[in-house]
Amino acid sequence: MGQSDKCNCGSKQDCGHQPDPDMAAQDQAIQESLGLIKNKFLVMSGKGGVGKTSVAANLAVALSKKGAKVGLMDVDLHGPDIPRMLGLKGLLDISADNRMVPKSYSENLKVVSIESLTQDTDDAVIWRGPLKMHVIRQFISDVHWGRLDYLILDSPPGTGDEPLSVAQTIPGAKAIIVTTPQEISLADIRKSINFCRTVRMPTFGLIENMSGFVCPHCGKPIELFGTGGGFRTALAMNVPFLGRIPFDPKMVECADAGESYLEKYPDSEVTQAYNQVVATIMEADQTKISGMESVQREEKDEKEETVMKIAVPVAEGRLTAHFGHAAEFAIVHVENQEIKKKELFTPPPHEPGLLPRWLKERGVTTVIAGGMGHRAQLLFEQAGIEVICGAPSESPDAVVDSYLKGRLETGDNACDH
């Protein structure tokens, strides 16, 4: 069943409902709108009360203050708090072509929320899944977002209709997951990470919110919700850790007053923490742009050489199935599909997550192994390194030569666990 044959329920299966004749037109409008947005981030959490909405709003403000064009979409349909946090009031305007005009928080920040579509902000939104998905699709197709560097989406807690709708509607969206150091929060966050893996939404990273509090009377740090749990969870689940945001009561005061904490307290520890997270986000974007420009230059210049570095774990001169404990790594330099040279390196002592970083630093683009665990494969994927498993125990030169000629025969992953 084609995309234009889907009904309002969003199912790709034969659900028995009548097709929506407007679905194809809306799909086209969504594609056109998303085509003008460079980066999309879904801010989510496994449970409520971790400060997810505050994080989404402050990330959007911080990015906009760095000069980026930012859209903030509040898809927490049952608890839309973004407008109140940012001091935005009134209904959305409608343009001449009957599209919604986002509320302007500043020159660089636009906001859309279900609260800005209701006459009485105290009215309860009592909707089920299909209607929620329809509204989220409208927030993309029927809104004048224009060109944006970043679209930040604030999702309700959990792994229900709203984050699932975002995953289905916005290809390329990445998740920023918010937690507190408290163990009960961490358990729910692990579910959020697994949700992202199930729906194939990349996890950009994890933020530990409310992480530490400095007593205003004695000046001593107090761990209100424990410490370090977010970092340990990120490490255990193989997702990037973006940083810790300290707890500050003034954040609550600013949210209630509809004021920007980052603008009111620009030198605070909390503001510095947000700026560090934003620096990571913008650095990743710049790296992506540089990579795209590099690819474009190579496509334009036919004389540009195709360069690869292929790593092979070896023992006694042949590929070894014991990837994580290999005595040596052969890094084979390839130019224009020809092997130019081979280098042998002794890897650092075995430590989870270390080999992807170590090989990335040496410019490796591809790893050919006999076997590799699932976690290690995810880490290499996040590092932008291709992984090929099930290769035979031959010399590195022979393995790479077979790979370049399309003759590499692979079997079972020797470390499939």
MOVEN-V943239 format. One record per backbone hydrogen bond with DSSP energy under -0.5 kcal/mol. CO is the residue of the C=O (numbers start at 0). NH is the residue of the N-H. E is the energy in kcal/mol with one decimal. If there is no record, write none. Layout:
CO;NH;E
CO;NH;E
This chain:
1;4;-1.5
2;5;-1.3
5;19;-1.5
6;9;-1.8
12;14;-1.6
18;20;-0.7
19;22;-1.7
21;25;-2.1
22;26;-2.9
23;27;-2.1
24;28;-2.0
25;29;-2.6
26;30;-2.3
27;31;-2.2
28;32;-2.3
29;33;-2.9
30;34;-1.7
32;35;-1.3
33;36;-1.7
35;37;-0.5
35;147;-2.0
38;150;-2.4
39;173;-2.3
40;42;-0.7
40;152;-3.0
41;43;-0.6
41;175;-2.7
42;154;-2.2
43;177;-2.6
44;157;-2.4
50;54;-2.3
51;55;-2.6
52;56;-2.6
53;57;-2.5
54;58;-2.6
55;59;-2.1
56;60;-2.3
57;61;-2.8
58;62;-2.6
59;63;-2.2
60;64;-2.1
61;65;-0.8
62;65;-0.7
62;67;-1.8
63;66;-1.5
67;69;-0.6
68;148;-2.5
68;149;-2.0
69;109;-2.3
70;72;-0.5
70;151;-3.1
71;73;-0.6
71;111;-2.3
72;74;-1.0
72;153;-2.6
73;113;-0.7
74;76;-1.8
75;78;-0.6
78;80;-1.2
80;84;-2.2
81;85;-1.9
82;87;-3.1
83;86;-0.9
92;100;-2.6
94;97;-1.8
98;94;-3.2
99;101;-0.6
99;143;-2.9
100;92;-0.7
102;104;-0.7
102;110;-2.8
105;108;-0.6
107;69;-3.4
108;104;-2.2
108;105;-1.5
109;71;-2.8
110;102;-2.7
111;73;-3.0
112;115;-1.1
113;116;-1.7
114;117;-1.1
115;91;-2.2
118;120;-0.6
119;122;-1.9
123;125;-0.8
124;126;-0.8
127;130;-0.5
127;131;-1.9
128;132;-2.4
129;133;-1.9
130;134;-2.2
131;135;-2.4
132;136;-2.4
133;137;-2.0
134;138;-2.1
135;139;-0.5
136;139;-1.0
136;140;-2.9
137;141;-2.5
139;142;-0.6
141;99;-3.4
142;144;-1.9
147;37;-2.3
148;38;-0.9
149;70;-2.5
150;40;-2.8
150;152;-0.5
151;72;-2.9
151;153;-0.5
152;42;-3.1
152;154;-0.7
153;74;-1.9
159;163;-1.8
160;164;-2.7
161;165;-2.2
162;166;-2.3
163;167;-2.0
164;168;-2.1
165;169;-2.9
168;170;-0.6
169;172;-1.7
173;41;-3.0
174;176;-0.5
174;203;-2.0
174;204;-1.4
175;43;-2.1
176;206;-2.9
178;208;-3.6
181;184;-0.8
181;185;-1.9
182;186;-2.1
183;187;-1.1
184;188;-2.1
185;189;-2.0
186;190;-0.9
187;191;-1.6
188;192;-2.4
189;193;-2.1
190;194;-2.3
191;195;-2.2
192;196;-1.8
193;197;-2.2
194;198;-2.3
195;200;-3.0
196;199;-0.6
199;201;-0.6
201;174;-2.8
201;203;-0.8
204;176;-2.3
205;241;-2.6
205;242;-0.8
206;178;-2.4
206;208;-0.9
207;244;-2.8
209;211;-1.2
211;246;-3.1
212;214;-0.6
212;221;-3.6
214;218;-1.9
219;214;-2.6
221;212;-1.4
221;223;-1.3
222;225;-0.8
225;224;-0.6
227;231;-2.2
228;232;-2.3
229;233;-2.5
230;234;-2.4
231;235;-2.6
232;236;-2.5
233;238;-2.5
234;237;-0.7
239;205;-2.0
239;241;-0.6
242;207;-2.4
243;245;-0.6
244;209;-0.5
244;210;-2.7
247;250;-2.1
247;251;-0.6
248;251;-0.6
248;252;-1.6
249;253;-2.3
250;254;-2.1
251;255;-2.4
252;256;-1.6
253;257;-0.8
253;258;-2.9
254;257;-0.8
258;260;-0.7
259;263;-2.0
260;264;-2.9
264;267;-1.4
267;271;-2.0
268;272;-2.0
269;273;-2.3
270;274;-2.4
271;275;-1.8
272;276;-1.9
273;277;-2.7
274;278;-2.1
275;279;-1.7
276;280;-2.1
277;281;-2.9
278;282;-2.2
279;283;-2.0
280;284;-1.8
281;285;-2.4
282;286;-2.4
283;287;-2.0
284;288;-2.4
285;289;-2.7
286;290;-2.3
287;291;-2.3
288;292;-2.8
289;293;-2.2
290;294;-2.2
291;295;-2.5
292;296;-2.4
293;297;-2.1
294;298;-2.1
295;299;-1.8
296;300;-1.9
299;301;-0.9
300;303;-1.5
304;306;-0.7
305;335;-2.8
307;333;-2.9
308;310;-0.5
308;364;-2.7
308;365;-1.6
309;331;-3.0
310;367;-2.4
311;329;-2.9
312;319;-2.0
313;326;-0.5
313;327;-1.5
314;317;-1.4
317;314;-2.5
319;369;-0.7
320;322;-1.9
321;324;-0.7
322;325;-1.5
327;313;-2.6
328;330;-0.6
328;344;-2.4
329;311;-2.4
329;331;-0.7
330;332;-0.5
330;342;-2.1
331;309;-2.5
332;339;-3.0
332;340;-1.0
333;307;-2.6
334;337;-1.4
337;334;-2.7
340;332;-2.9
342;330;-3.1
344;328;-2.6
344;346;-0.6
350;353;-2.2
350;354;-0.5
352;356;-0.7
353;357;-2.5
354;358;-2.9
355;359;-2.1
356;360;-2.3
357;361;-0.7
358;361;-0.6
358;363;-2.1
359;362;-1.9
364;385;-2.3
365;310;-2.8
366;368;-0.5
366;387;-2.6
367;312;-0.6
368;390;-2.2
369;389;-0.9
369;413;-1.7
372;376;-2.0
373;377;-2.0
374;378;-2.1
375;379;-2.3
376;380;-2.3
377;381;-2.4
378;382;-1.6
379;384;-2.7
380;383;-1.3
385;366;-2.8
387;368;-3.1
389;410;-2.9
391;393;-1.7
393;318;-2.9
394;398;-2.5
395;399;-2.7
396;400;-2.6
397;401;-2.2
398;402;-2.0
399;403;-2.7
400;404;-1.7
401;406;-3.1
401;407;-0.9
402;405;-1.2
407;409;-0.6
411;413;-0.6
412;415;-1.3
414;416;-1.6
